[in-house]
């Protein structure tokens, strides 16, 4: 019988071994909305449906999240990879990312913040609370999904995933590409 060997990893090294997480485009703000790329997304409850995103307080969208009662989380497909990268690289404090990146804000059905027309799945979220521990590097915003739109031909194998500096699709993770 061979002895099972396990490696001793530090916490961050262990977390980095987790599978990729979905990338979402956060759209927030009423009169002058911003869009940014979010790699820290989680479902915290199914019933009621509570989701959360992590964002650094240094980000322009953090200010908008503080001022807004809602936000949308938009799931981009692989065809939007270039847009996703640009939204994550540039600050909305210096430019209107919707027009500069080439995304279309669409009025939310039940929220003031827009959704993104080009994304095949959009979650409209009413903000419930934020968790700002001071000793964490991200502030978590929790909210209840109050409406969702999905393209009739939505293919979740085409959505973008992100982890440790790399973008993936579920097909790539399953070894189909």
C-alpha positions in Angstrom: 0.0 0.0 0.0 1.5 3.3 -1.0 1.5 6.2 1.4 -0.5 9.2 0.4 1.7 12.3 0.2 0.1 15.7 0.7 1.9 19.0 0.4 1.7 21.7 3.1 0.6 24.9 1.4 0.1 28.4 2.8 -3.5 29.8 2.8 -3.1 32.0 -0.4 -1.4 29.2 -2.2 -4.2 26.8 -1.3 -6.9 29.3 -2.4 -5.2 29.7 -5.7 -5.7 26.0 -6.4 -9.5 26.5 -6.5 -11.2 26.3 -9.9 -11.8 29.6 -11.8 -14.7 31.8 -10.8 -17.2 33.6 -13.1 -16.2 37.1 -14.3 -19.0 39.7 -14.0 -19.3 43.2 -15.2 -20.6 45.4 -12.5 -22.8 48.3 -13.7 -23.6 50.8 -11.0 -25.0 54.4 -10.9 -28.0 56.2 -12.2 -27.2 59.4 -14.0 -23.6 58.7 -14.9 -23.1 54.9 -14.5 -19.8 53.1 -14.5 -18.9 49.6 -15.5 -16.0 47.6 -14.1 -14.7 44.0 -14.2 -15.2 42.0 -11.0 -13.4 38.7 -10.4 -14.6 38.3 -6.8 -18.2 37.1 -7.0 -20.1 34.6 -4.9 -23.6 33.2 -4.2 -24.3 33.5 -0.5 -27.9 32.1 -0.4 -30.2 30.4 -2.9 -33.5 31.2 -1.3 -33.6 34.1 -1.0 -31.1 34.6 -3.8 -28.3 36.7 -2.2 -25.1 37.4 -4.2 -22.0 39.3 -3.3 -19.0 41.0 -4.9 -15.7 42.1 -3.5 -14.2 45.4 -4.6 -11.3 47.5 -3.3 -12.1 50.9 -1.8 -9.6 52.5 -4.2 -11.8 51.7 -7.2 -14.0 54.4 -8.7 -17.0 52.0 -8.7 -16.6 51.7 -4.9 -17.7 55.3 -4.6 -20.7 54.6 -6.8 -21.6 51.5 -4.8 -21.6 53.6 -1.6 -24.0 56.1 -3.2 -26.3 53.6 -4.9 -29.1 51.3 -3.6 -28.6 48.8 -6.4 -26.3 47.4 -9.0 -26.3 44.9 -11.8 -24.0 42.0 -12.4 -23.7 41.1 -16.1 -22.1 37.9 -17.3 -20.0 38.3 -20.4 -19.4 35.7 -23.0 -16.1 34.9 -24.6 -16.8 37.4 -27.4 -16.5 40.2 -24.9 -13.1 39.3 -23.5 -11.4 42.5 -25.0 -14.2 44.6 -23.4 -13.8 42.9 -20.0 -10.0 43.5 -20.0 -10.5 47.2 -20.9 -13.2 47.6 -18.2 -10.8 46.2 -15.6 -7.8 48.2 -16.8 -9.2 51.7 -17.0 -10.8 53.9 -14.3 -14.2 55.3 -14.7 -13.0 58.4 -13.0 -11.1 59.4 -16.1 -13.5 58.2 -18.9 -17.0 56.9 -19.6 -16.2 53.3 -19.9 -19.6 52.4 -21.5 -18.8 54.6 -24.6 -15.0 54.1 -24.6 -15.2 50.3 -24.3 -18.2 50.0 -26.6 -20.8 48.6 -24.2 -24.5 49.6 -24.2 -26.2 50.5 -20.9 -29.7 49.2 -20.9 -32.2 50.5 -18.3 -32.8 48.1 -15.5 -36.3 46.6 -15.0 -36.4 46.9 -11.3 -33.3 48.9 -10.4 -31.9 52.4 -11.2 -28.5 51.1 -12.3 -28.3 49.9 -15.9 -27.6 46.4 -17.2 -25.3 45.7 -20.2 -27.1 44.9 -23.5 -24.2 42.8 -24.9 -24.1 40.4 -21.9 -26.2 37.3 -22.3 -27.1 37.2 -18.6 -27.9 40.1 -16.3 -28.8 40.1 -12.6 -30.4 43.1 -11.1 -29.5 43.4 -7.5 -30.8 45.5 -4.6 -28.0 46.3 -2.1 -28.6 44.8 1.4 -25.3 45.5 3.2 -21.6 45.8 2.9 -18.9 44.2 4.9 -15.9 46.4 5.5 -13.6 44.8 8.0 -10.7 47.2 7.6 -8.2 44.3 7.8 -9.5 42.8 4.5 -8.2 43.9 1.1 -11.8 44.0 -0.4 -15.1 45.3 0.8 -18.0 42.9 0.1 -21.4 44.2 -1.1 -24.2 41.8 -0.6 -27.5 42.1 -2.4 -30.7 40.3 -3.3 -31.4 39.4 -6.9 -34.7 41.1 -7.8 -34.7 40.5 -11.5 -32.7 38.6 -14.2 -32.7 38.6 -17.9 -31.1 35.8 -20.0 -30.7 35.4 -23.8 -32.9 32.6 -25.1 -29.8 31.0 -26.7 -27.6 31.4 -23.6 -24.8 28.9 -23.5 -23.0 28.8 -20.1 -20.0 27.0 -21.6 -19.3 30.3 -23.4 -19.1 32.5 -20.2 -15.8 33.9 -19.0 -14.1 32.6 -15.9 -11.1 34.2 -14.2 -8.5 33.1 -11.7 -5.0 34.0 -10.9 -4.5 36.3 -13.9 -6.0 34.0 -16.5 -9.3 34.0 -18.4 -11.0 30.7 -19.1 -14.3 29.3 -20.4 -16.0 26.2 -18.9 -15.1 24.3 -22.1 -11.4 25.1 -21.5 -11.6 23.9 -17.9 -13.2 20.6 -19.0 -10.4 20.1 -21.5 -12.5 20.5 -24.6 -10.2 23.1 -26.1 
